[in-house]
């Protein structure tokens, strides 16, 4: 085996190693993107729930305010 054969084998091993590294990196990136999508979806759902709860609380406050005004008006009549 001459030096050109050794160089060829080294180049081949280097290319195979690089291909494995690229594949592993792509797999890691894909997993990270999937986790990010799940986290984004979870955060979006939580924000939507918070918005619904805030709206419900506002509606209850408006209803209570109207009730108190009606009671105050009725008490003023008496």
Number of C-alpha atoms within 10 A of each C-alpha: 5 6 8 9 10 11 11 11 12 12 12 12 12 12 12 12 12 12 12 12 12 12 12 12 12 12 12 12 12 12 12 12 12 12 12 12 12 12 12 12 12 12 12 12 12 12 12 12 12 12 12 12 12 12 12 12 12 12 12 12 12 12 12 12 12 12 12 12 12 12 12 12 11 10 9 8 7 6
